Amino acid sequence: MAQTDLSPMGIFERFLSIWLGLCMAAGVGLGLLMPSTFQMIASFEYASVNLVVVFLFG
């Protein structure tokens, strides 16, 4: 007899808060290791809008 999984959530959705925490920690760590790189990325803005965010999420 086949057993079906009643939960439609995959592994990504199930552990989303863990993934987010790991990504945030990685971002903070990279910012501490390479502050000039992230300052350069933050300087790419137009009308107080970061252009990297516009191109990645827009």
CHARMM-style PDB file with segment names, atoms N, HN, CA, C and O in Angstrom:
ATOM      1  N   MET     1       0.842  -1.176   0.000  1.00  0.00      PROA
ATOM      2  CA  MET     1       0.000   0.000   0.000  1.00  0.00      PROA
ATOM      3  C   MET     1       0.890   1.243   0.000  1.00  0.00      PROA
ATOM      4  O   MET     1       1.799   1.363   0.821  1.00  0.00      PROA
ATOM      5  N   ALA     2       0.630   2.143  -0.902  1.00  0.00      PROA
ATOM      6  HN  ALA     2      -0.109   2.046  -1.570  1.00  0.00      PROA
ATOM      7  CA  ALA     2       1.435   3.352  -1.030  1.00  0.00      PROA
ATOM      8  C   ALA     2       0.994   4.390  -0.006  1.00  0.00      PROA
ATOM      9  O   ALA     2      -0.196   4.629   0.194  1.00  0.00      PROA
ATOM     10  N   GLN     3       1.967   4.986   0.621  1.00  0.00      PROA
ATOM     11  HN  GLN     3       2.934   4.791   0.458  1.00  0.00      PROA
ATOM     12  CA  GLN     3       1.677   6.032   1.602  1.00  0.00      PROA
ATOM     13  C   GLN     3       1.903   7.386   0.943  1.00  0.00      PROA
ATOM     14  O   GLN     3       2.950   7.625   0.342  1.00  0.00      PROA
ATOM     15  N   THR     4       0.923   8.266   1.059  1.00  0.00      PROA
ATOM     16  HN  THR     4       0.072   8.072   1.548  1.00  0.00      PROA
ATOM     17  CA  THR     4       1.041   9.589   0.460  1.00  0.00      PROA
ATOM     18  C   THR     4       1.424  10.595   1.524  1.00  0.00      PROA
ATOM     19  O   THR     4       1.023  10.488   2.683  1.00  0.00      PROA
ATOM     20  N   ASP     5       2.205  11.571   1.107  1.00  0.00      PROA
ATOM     21  HN  ASP     5       2.530  11.658   0.166  1.00  0.00      PROA
ATOM     22  CA  ASP     5       2.606  12.651   2.008  1.00  0.00      PROA
ATOM     23  C   ASP     5       1.494  13.690   2.020  1.00  0.00      PROA
ATOM     24  O   ASP     5       1.152  14.249   0.978  1.00  0.00      PROA
ATOM     25  N   LEU     6       0.933  13.948   3.186  1.00  0.00      PROA
ATOM     26  HN  LEU     6       1.210  13.494   4.033  1.00  0.00      PROA
ATOM     27  CA  LEU     6      -0.167  14.896   3.288  1.00  0.00      PROA
ATOM     28  C   LEU     6       0.304  16.338   3.263  1.00  0.00      PROA
ATOM     29  O   LEU     6      -0.487  17.247   3.010  1.00  0.00      PROA
ATOM     30  N   SER     7       1.579  16.555   3.522  1.00  0.00      PROA
ATOM     31  HN  SER     7       2.222  15.817   3.727  1.00  0.00      PROA
ATOM     32  CA  SER     7       2.119  17.904   3.557  1.00  0.00      PROA
ATOM     33  C   SER     7       2.609  18.311   2.168  1.00  0.00      PROA
ATOM     34  O   SER     7       3.484  17.648   1.610  1.00  0.00      PROA
ATOM     35  N   PRO     8       2.062  19.391   1.597  1.00  0.00      PROA
ATOM     36  CA  PRO     8       2.522  19.811   0.275  1.00  0.00      PROA
ATOM     37  C   PRO     8       3.833  20.604   0.325  1.00  0.00      PROA
ATOM     38  O   PRO     8       4.364  20.999  -0.713  1.00  0.00      PROA
ATOM     39  N   MET     9       4.347  20.833   1.530  1.00  0.00      PROA
ATOM     40  HN  MET     9       3.916  20.512   2.373  1.00  0.00      PROA
ATOM     41  CA  MET     9       5.564  21.630   1.677  1.00  0.00      PROA
ATOM     42  C   MET     9       6.787  20.801   1.322  1.00  0.00      PROA
ATOM     43  O   MET     9       6.911  19.640   1.711  1.00  0.00      PROA
ATOM     44  N   GLY    10       7.685  21.427   0.573  1.00  0.00      PROA
ATOM     45  HN  GLY    10       7.584  22.370   0.256  1.00  0.00      PROA
ATOM     46  CA  GLY    10       8.952  20.789   0.250  1.00  0.00      PROA
ATOM     47  C   GLY    10       9.983  21.108   1.312  1.00  0.00      PROA
ATOM     48  O   GLY    10       9.681  21.752   2.317  1.00  0.00      PROA
ATOM     49  N   ILE    11      11.195  20.655   1.081  1.00  0.00      PROA
ATOM     50  HN  ILE    11      11.441  20.132   0.265  1.00  0.00      PROA
ATOM     51  CA  ILE    11      12.253  20.864   2.078  1.00  0.00      PROA
ATOM     52  C   ILE    11      12.602  22.342   2.208  1.00  0.00      PROA
ATOM     53  O   ILE    11      12.929  22.803   3.301  1.00  0.00      PROA
ATOM     54  N   PHE    12      12.539  23.089   1.110  1.00  0.00      PROA
ATOM     55  HN  PHE    12      12.273  22.714   0.221  1.00  0.00      PROA
ATOM     56  CA  PHE    12      12.854  24.512   1.180  1.00  0.00      PROA
ATOM     57  C   PHE    12      11.830  25.243   2.042  1.00  0.00      PROA
ATOM     58  O   PHE    12      12.201  26.020   2.922  1.00  0.00      PROA
ATOM     59  N   GLU    13      10.560  25.002   1.798  1.00  0.00      PROA
ATOM     60  HN  GLU    13      10.258  24.371   1.083  1.00  0.00      PROA
ATOM     61  CA  GLU    13       9.514  25.681   2.559  1.00  0.00      PROA
ATOM     62  C   GLU    13       9.502  25.246   4.018  1.00  0.00      PROA
ATOM     63  O   GLU    13       9.226  26.042   4.915  1.00  0.00      PROA
ATOM     64  N   ARG    14       9.802  23.989   4.238  1.00  0.00      PROA
ATOM     65  HN  ARG    14      10.026  23.342   3.509  1.00  0.00      PROA
ATOM     66  CA  ARG    14       9.760  23.468   5.605  1.00  0.00      PROA
ATOM     67  C   ARG    14      10.835  24.117   6.485  1.00  0.00      PROA
ATOM     68  O   ARG    14      10.606  24.364   7.669  1.00  0.00      PROA
ATOM     69  N   PHE    15      11.989  24.387   5.911  1.00  0.00      PROA
ATOM     70  HN  PHE    15      12.175  24.187   4.950  1.00  0.00      PROA
ATOM     71  CA  PHE    15      13.094  24.950   6.674  1.00  0.00      PROA
ATOM     72  C   PHE    15      13.407  26.375   6.253  1.00  0.00      PROA
ATOM     73  O   PHE    15      14.564  26.793   6.312  1.00  0.00      PROA
ATOM     74  N   LEU    16      12.403  27.130   5.829  1.00  0.00      PROA
ATOM     75  HN  LEU    16      11.463  26.790   5.781  1.00  0.00      PROA
ATOM     76  CA  LEU    16      12.605  28.474   5.319  1.00  0.00      PROA
ATOM     77  C   LEU    16      13.239  29.400   6.347  1.00  0.00      PROA
ATOM     78  O   LEU    16      14.122  30.184   5.997  1.00  0.00      PROA
ATOM     79  N   SER    17      12.817  29.333   7.592  1.00  0.00      PROA
ATOM     80  HN  SER    17      12.100  28.697   7.876  1.00  0.00      PROA
ATOM     81  CA  SER    17      13.391  30.216   8.603  1.00  0.00      PROA
ATOM     82  C   SER    17      14.871  29.902   8.835  1.00  0.00      PROA
ATOM     83  O   SER    17      15.652  30.806   9.129  1.00  0.00      PROA
ATOM     84  N   ILE    18      15.259  28.644   8.707  1.00  0.00      PROA
ATOM     85  HN  ILE    18      14.624  27.909   8.468  1.00  0.00      PROA
ATOM     86  CA  ILE    18      16.671  28.280   8.848  1.00  0.00      PROA
ATOM     87  C   ILE    18      17.465  28.816   7.668  1.00  0.00      PROA
ATOM     88  O   ILE    18      18.554  29.360   7.852  1.00  0.00      PROA
ATOM     89  N   TRP    19      16.928  28.668   6.439  1.00  0.00      PROA
ATOM     90  HN  TRP    19      16.043  28.226   6.289  1.00  0.00      PROA
ATOM     91  CA  TRP    19      17.615  29.191   5.248  1.00  0.00      PROA
ATOM     92  C   TRP    19      17.794  30.709   5.362  1.00  0.00      PROA
ATOM     93  O   TRP    19      18.862  31.238   5.053  1.00  0.00      PROA
ATOM     94  N   LEU    20      16.758  31.395   5.802  1.00  0.00      PROA
ATOM     95  HN  LEU    20      15.890  30.966   6.054  1.00  0.00      PROA
ATOM     96  CA  LEU    20      16.848  32.846   5.933  1.00  0.00      PROA
ATOM     97  C   LEU    20      17.896  33.244   6.965  1.00  0.00      PROA
ATOM     98  O   LEU    20      18.668  34.176   6.739  1.00  0.00      PROA
ATOM     99  N   GLY    21      17.928  32.558   8.074  1.00  0.00      PROA
ATOM    100  HN  GLY    21      17.301  31.801   8.258  1.00  0.00      PROA
ATOM    101  CA  GLY    21      18.929  32.842   9.096  1.00  0.00      PROA
ATOM    102  C   GLY    21      20.341  32.603   8.590  1.00  0.00      PROA
ATOM    103  O   GLY    21      21.242  33.392   8.871  1.00  0.00      PROA
ATOM    104  N   LEU    22      20.545  31.511   7.837  1.00  0.00      PROA
ATOM    105  HN  LEU    22      19.813  30.870   7.608  1.00  0.00      PROA
ATOM    106  CA  LEU    22      21.861  31.229   7.274  1.00  0.00      PROA
ATOM    107  C   LEU    22      22.275  32.285   6.257  1.00  0.00      PROA
ATOM    108  O   LEU    22      23.431  32.705   6.233  1.00  0.00      PROA
ATOM    109  N   CYS    23      21.334  32.716   5.414  1.00  0.00      PROA
ATOM    110  HN  CYS    23      20.394  32.375   5.434  1.00  0.00      PROA
ATOM    111  CA  CYS    23      21.645  33.754   4.431  1.00  0.00      PROA
ATOM    112  C   CYS    23      21.960  35.084   5.101  1.00  0.00      PROA
ATOM    113  O   CYS    23      22.864  35.799   4.669  1.00  0.00      PROA
ATOM    114  N   MET    24      21.227  35.417   6.142  1.00  0.00      PROA
ATOM    115  HN  MET    24      20.492  34.836   6.493  1.00  0.00      PROA
ATOM    116  CA  MET    24      21.503  36.662   6.859  1.00  0.00      PROA
ATOM    117  C   MET    24      22.879  36.605   7.517  1.00  0.00      PROA
ATOM    118  O   MET    24      23.632  37.577   7.471  1.00  0.00      PROA
ATOM    119  N   ALA    25      23.204  35.478   8.125  1.00  0.00      PROA
ATOM    120  HN  ALA    25      22.592  34.688   8.162  1.00  0.00      PROA
ATOM    121  CA  ALA    25      24.520  35.328   8.758  1.00  0.00      PROA
ATOM    122  C   ALA    25      25.628  35.399   7.711  1.00  0.00      PROA
ATOM    123  O   ALA    25      26.672  36.004   7.955  1.00  0.00      PROA
ATOM    124  N   ALA    26      25.410  34.785   6.549  1.00  0.00      PROA
ATOM    125  HN  ALA    26      24.562  34.294   6.350  1.00  0.00      PROA
ATOM    126  CA  ALA    26      26.406  34.844   5.477  1.00  0.00      PROA
ATOM    127  C   ALA    26      26.579  36.276   4.986  1.00  0.00      PROA
ATOM    128  O   ALA    26      27.703  36.705   4.724  1.00  0.00      PROA
ATOM    129  N   GLY    27      25.487  37.017   4.858  1.00  0.00      PROA
ATOM    130  HN  GLY    27      24.575  36.669   5.071  1.00  0.00      PROA
ATOM    131  CA  GLY    27      25.572  38.410   4.421  1.00  0.00      PROA
ATOM    132  C   GLY    27      26.325  39.279   5.402  1.00  0.00      PROA
ATOM    133  O   GLY    27      27.137  40.114   5.004  1.00  0.00      PROA
ATOM    134  N   VAL    28      26.065  39.089   6.674  1.00  0.00      PROA
ATOM    135  HN  VAL    28      25.406  38.410   6.998  1.00  0.00      PROA
ATOM    136  CA  VAL    28      26.784  39.858   7.693  1.00  0.00      PROA
ATOM    137  C   VAL    28      28.262  39.475   7.690  1.00  0.00      PROA
ATOM    138  O   VAL    28      29.134  40.340   7.779  1.00  0.00      PROA
ATOM    139  N   GLY    29      28.535  38.186   7.589  1.00  0.00      PROA
ATOM    140  HN  GLY    29      27.827  37.484   7.516  1.00  0.00      PROA
ATOM    141  CA  GLY    29      29.923  37.734   7.561  1.00  0.00      PROA
ATOM    142  C   GLY    29      30.683  38.269   6.365  1.00  0.00      PROA
ATOM    143  O   GLY    29      31.818  38.726   6.499  1.00  0.00      PROA
ATOM    144  N   LEU    30      30.061  38.216   5.187  1.00  0.00      PROA
ATOM    145  HN  LEU    30      29.138  37.845   5.077  1.00  0.00      PROA
ATOM    146  CA  LEU    30      30.719  38.753   3.992  1.00  0.00      PROA
ATOM    147  C   LEU    30      30.905  40.261   4.098  1.00  0.00      PROA
ATOM    148  O   LEU    30      31.912  40.799   3.639  1.00  0.00      PROA
ATOM    149  N   GLY    31      29.943  40.940   4.698  1.00  0.00      PROA
ATOM    150  HN  GLY    31      29.124  40.503   5.072  1.00  0.00      PROA
ATOM    151  CA  GLY    31      30.075  42.384   4.891  1.00  0.00      PROA
ATOM    152  C   GLY    31      31.211  42.748   5.814  1.00  0.00      PROA
ATOM    153  O   GLY    31      31.849  43.786   5.640  1.00  0.00      PROA
ATOM    154  N   LEU    32      31.473  41.899   6.803  1.00  0.00      PROA
ATOM    155  HN  LEU    32      30.954  41.056   6.945  1.00  0.00      PROA
ATOM    156  CA  LEU    32      32.595  42.144   7.710  1.00  0.00      PROA
ATOM    157  C   LEU    32      33.935  41.809   7.059  1.00  0.00      PROA
ATOM    158  O   LEU    32      34.945  42.455   7.335  1.00  0.00      PROA
ATOM    159  N   LEU    33      33.936  40.792   6.190  1.00  0.00      PROA
ATOM    160  HN  LEU    33      33.115  40.267   5.965  1.00  0.00      PROA
ATOM    161  CA  LEU    33      35.175  40.391   5.529  1.00  0.00      PROA
ATOM    162  C   LEU    33      35.556  41.312   4.371  1.00  0.00      PROA
ATOM    163  O   LEU    33      36.739  41.561   4.137  1.00  0.00      PROA
ATOM    164  N   MET    34      34.554  41.819   3.646  1.00  0.00      PROA
ATOM    165  HN  MET    34      33.593  41.617   3.836  1.00  0.00      PROA
ATOM    166  CA  MET    34      34.808  42.646   2.463  1.00  0.00      PROA
ATOM    167  C   MET    34      33.956  43.909   2.485  1.00  0.00      PROA
ATOM    168  O   MET    34      33.086  44.073   1.629  1.00  0.00      PROA
ATOM    169  N   PRO    35      34.185  44.803   3.440  1.00  0.00      PROA
ATOM    170  CA  PRO    35      33.315  45.976   3.554  1.00  0.00      PROA
ATOM    171  C   PRO    35      33.388  46.911   2.342  1.00  0.00      PROA
ATOM    172  O   PRO    35      32.380  47.519   1.980  1.00  0.00      PROA
ATOM    173  N   SER    36      34.550  47.037   1.715  1.00  0.00      PROA
ATOM    174  HN  SER    36      35.369  46.543   2.009  1.00  0.00      PROA
ATOM    175  CA  SER    36      34.661  47.964   0.579  1.00  0.00      PROA
ATOM    176  C   SER    36      33.839  47.480  -0.617  1.00  0.00      PROA
ATOM    177  O   SER    36      33.292  48.295  -1.361  1.00  0.00      PROA
ATOM    178  N   THR    37      33.747  46.163  -0.808  1.00  0.00      PROA
ATOM    179  HN  THR    37      34.190  45.501  -0.204  1.00  0.00      PROA
ATOM    180  CA  THR    37      32.936  45.623  -1.907  1.00  0.00      PROA
ATOM    181  C   THR    37      31.469  45.965  -1.714  1.00  0.00      PROA
ATOM    182  O   THR    37      30.794  46.375  -2.658  1.00  0.00      PROA
ATOM    183  N   PHE    38      30.979  45.801  -0.507  1.00  0.00      PROA
ATOM    184  HN  PHE    38      31.527  45.468   0.260  1.00  0.00      PROA
ATOM    185  CA  PHE    38      29.573  46.064  -0.247  1.00  0.00      PROA
ATOM    186  C   PHE    38      29.263  47.558  -0.220  1.00  0.00      PROA
ATOM    187  O   PHE    38      28.147  47.966  -0.541  1.00  0.00      PROA
ATOM    188  N   GLN    39      30.241  48.372   0.161  1.00  0.00      PROA
ATOM    189  HN  GLN    39      31.148  48.041   0.423  1.00  0.00      PROA
ATOM    190  CA  GLN    39      30.055  49.822   0.069  1.00  0.00      PROA
ATOM    191  C   GLN    39      29.974  50.255  -1.384  1.00  0.00      PROA
ATOM    192  O   GLN    39      29.203  51.154  -1.719  1.00  0.00      PROA
ATOM    193  N   MET    40      30.766  49.622  -2.260  1.00  0.00      PROA
ATOM    194  HN  MET    40      31.392  48.892  -1.988  1.00  0.00      PROA
ATOM    195  CA  MET    40      30.715  49.933  -3.681  1.00  0.00      PROA
ATOM    196  C   MET    40      29.355  49.541  -4.267  1.00  0.00      PROA
ATOM    197  O   MET    40      28.767  50.300  -5.037  1.00  0.00      PROA
ATOM    198  N   ILE    41      28.860  48.362  -3.901  1.00  0.00      PROA
ATOM    199  HN  ILE    41      29.338  47.746  -3.275  1.00  0.00      PROA
ATOM    200  CA  ILE    41      27.545  47.922  -4.383  1.00  0.00      PROA
ATOM    201  C   ILE    41      26.457  48.863  -3.882  1.00  0.00      PROA
ATOM    202  O   ILE    41      25.527  49.184  -4.621  1.00  0.00      PROA
ATOM    203  N   ALA    42      26.566  49.305  -2.636  1.00  0.00      PROA
ATOM    204  HN  ALA    42      27.322  49.044  -2.035  1.00  0.00      PROA
ATOM    205  CA  ALA    42      25.570  50.218  -2.075  1.00  0.00      PROA
ATOM    206  C   ALA    42      25.607  51.585  -2.734  1.00  0.00      PROA
ATOM    207  O   ALA    42      24.618  52.317  -2.694  1.00  0.00      PROA
ATOM    208  N   SER    43      26.740  51.941  -3.344  1.00  0.00      PROA
ATOM    209  HN  SER    43      27.543  51.346  -3.377  1.00  0.00      PROA
ATOM    210  CA  SER    43      26.843  53.257  -3.982  1.00  0.00      PROA
ATOM    211  C   SER    43      26.151  53.317  -5.340  1.00  0.00      PROA
ATOM    212  O   SER    43      25.954  54.407  -5.877  1.00  0.00      PROA
ATOM    213  N   PHE    44      25.777  52.165  -5.909  1.00  0.00      PROA
ATOM    214  HN  PHE    44      25.937  51.279  -5.473  1.00  0.00      PROA
ATOM    215  CA  PHE    44      25.070  52.138  -7.192  1.00  0.00      PROA
ATOM    216  C   PHE    44      23.608  52.480  -6.949  1.00  0.00      PROA
ATOM    217  O   PHE    44      22.781  51.588  -6.760  1.00  0.00      PROA
ATOM    218  N   GLU    45      23.293  53.751  -6.954  1.00  0.00      PROA
ATOM    219  HN  GLU    45      23.965  54.476  -7.107  1.00  0.00      PROA
ATOM    220  CA  GLU    45      21.899  54.140  -6.727  1.00  0.00      PROA
ATOM    221  C   GLU    45      21.535  55.333  -7.586  1.00  0.00      PROA
ATOM    222  O   GLU    45      22.386  56.113  -8.013  1.00  0.00      PROA
ATOM    223  N   TYR    46      20.252  55.442  -7.821  1.00  0.00      PROA
ATOM    224  HN  TYR    46      19.561  54.808  -7.474  1.00  0.00      PROA
ATOM    225  CA  TYR    46      19.694  56.550  -8.583  1.00  0.00      PROA
ATOM    226  C   TYR    46      18.418  56.972  -7.879  1.00  0.00      PROA
ATOM    227  O   TYR    46      17.548  56.139  -7.626  1.00  0.00      PROA
ATOM    228  N   ALA    47      18.295  58.228  -7.564  1.00  0.00      PROA
ATOM    229  HN  ALA    47      19.002  58.905  -7.769  1.00  0.00      PROA
ATOM    230  CA  ALA    47      17.130  58.768  -6.853  1.00  0.00      PROA
ATOM    231  C   ALA    47      16.878  58.009  -5.556  1.00  0.00      PROA
ATOM    232  O   ALA    47      15.734  57.689  -5.230  1.00  0.00      PROA
ATOM    233  N   SER    48      17.932  57.725  -4.826  1.00  0.00      PROA
ATOM    234  HN  SER    48      18.861  57.985  -5.090  1.00  0.00      PROA
ATOM    235  CA  SER    48      17.889  57.002  -3.542  1.00  0.00      PROA
ATOM    236  C   SER    48      17.335  55.588  -3.665  1.00  0.00      PROA
ATOM    237  O   SER    48      16.814  55.039  -2.694  1.00  0.00      PROA
ATOM    238  N   VAL    49      17.445  54.993  -4.857  1.00  0.00      PROA
ATOM    239  HN  VAL    49      17.868  55.438  -5.646  1.00  0.00      PROA
ATOM    240  CA  VAL    49      17.022  53.609  -5.064  1.00  0.00      PROA
ATOM    241  C   VAL    49      18.243  52.820  -5.509  1.00  0.00      PROA
ATOM    242  O   VAL    49      18.906  53.192  -6.476  1.00  0.00      PROA
ATOM    243  N   ASN    50      18.540  51.744  -4.816  1.00  0.00      PROA
ATOM    244  HN  ASN    50      18.001  51.442  -4.030  1.00  0.00      PROA
ATOM    245  CA  ASN    50      19.685  50.920  -5.147  1.00  0.00      PROA
ATOM    246  C   ASN    50      19.420  50.182  -6.450  1.00  0.00      PROA
ATOM    247  O   ASN    50      18.439  49.446  -6.561  1.00  0.00      PROA
ATOM    248  N   LEU    51      20.291  50.374  -7.438  1.00  0.00      PROA
ATOM    249  HN  LEU    51      21.087  50.972  -7.349  1.00  0.00      PROA
ATOM    250  CA  LEU    51      20.086  49.797  -8.761  1.00  0.00      PROA
ATOM    251  C   LEU    51      20.273  48.282  -8.777  1.00  0.00      PROA
ATOM    252  O   LEU    51      19.668  47.596  -9.600  1.00  0.00      PROA
ATOM    253  N   VAL    52      21.092  47.759  -7.888  1.00  0.00      PROA
ATOM    254  HN  VAL    52      21.583  48.317  -7.219  1.00  0.00      PROA
ATOM    255  CA  VAL    52      21.254  46.301  -7.814  1.00  0.00      PROA
ATOM    256  C   VAL    52      19.933  45.664  -7.406  1.00  0.00      PROA
ATOM    257  O   VAL    52      19.538  44.644  -7.971  1.00  0.00      PROA
ATOM    258  N   VAL    53      19.258  46.244  -6.448  1.00  0.00      PROA
ATOM    259  HN  VAL    53      19.578  47.072  -5.989  1.00  0.00      PROA
ATOM    260  CA  VAL    53      17.959  45.721  -6.018  1.00  0.00      PROA
ATOM    261  C   VAL    53      16.943  45.833  -7.150  1.00  0.00      PROA
ATOM    262  O   VAL    53      16.130  44.930  -7.343  1.00  0.00      PROA
ATOM    263  N   VAL    54      16.983  46.924  -7.891  1.00  0.00      PROA
ATOM    264  HN  VAL    54      17.643  47.658  -7.734  1.00  0.00      PROA
ATOM    265  CA  VAL    54      16.048  47.110  -9.011  1.00  0.00      PROA
ATOM    266  C   VAL    54      16.247  46.021 -10.056  1.00  0.00      PROA
ATOM    267  O   VAL    54      15.275  45.446 -10.546  1.00  0.00      PROA
ATOM    268  N   PHE    55      17.498  45.734 -10.402  1.00  0.00      PROA
ATOM    269  HN  PHE    55      18.288  46.201 -10.004  1.00  0.00      PROA
ATOM    270  CA  PHE    55      17.754  44.739 -11.446  1.00  0.00      PROA
ATOM    271  C   PHE    55      17.532  43.321 -10.973  1.00  0.00      PROA
ATOM    272  O   PHE    55      17.109  42.474 -11.759  1.00  0.00      PROA
ATOM    273  N   LEU    56      17.805  43.037  -9.711  1.00  0.00      PROA
ATOM    274  HN  LEU    56      18.148  43.725  -9.072  1.00  0.00      PROA
ATOM    275  CA  LEU    56      17.604  41.678  -9.210  1.00  0.00      PROA
ATOM    276  C   LEU    56      16.144  41.363  -8.913  1.00  0.00      PROA
ATOM    277  O   LEU    56      15.697  40.240  -9.147  1.00  0.00      PROA
ATOM    278  N   PHE    57      15.397  42.332  -8.404  1.00  0.00      PROA
ATOM    279  HN  PHE    57      15.759  43.244  -8.214  1.00  0.00      PROA
ATOM    280  CA  PHE    57      14.032  42.062  -7.960  1.00  0.00      PROA
ATOM    281  C   PHE    57      12.967  42.844  -8.717  1.00  0.00      PROA
ATOM    282  O   PHE    57      11.778  42.705  -8.427  1.00  0.00      PROA
ATOM    283  N   GLY    58      13.364  43.643  -9.658  1.00  0.00      PROA
ATOM    284  HN  GLY    58      14.330  43.755  -9.893  1.00  0.00      PROA
ATOM    285  CA  GLY    58      12.414  44.487 -10.357  1.00  0.00      PROA
ATOM    286  C   GLY    58      11.922  43.924 -11.591  1.00  0.00      PROA
ATOM    287  OT1 GLY    58      11.109  44.548 -12.274  1.00  0.00      PROA
TER     288      GLY     58
END
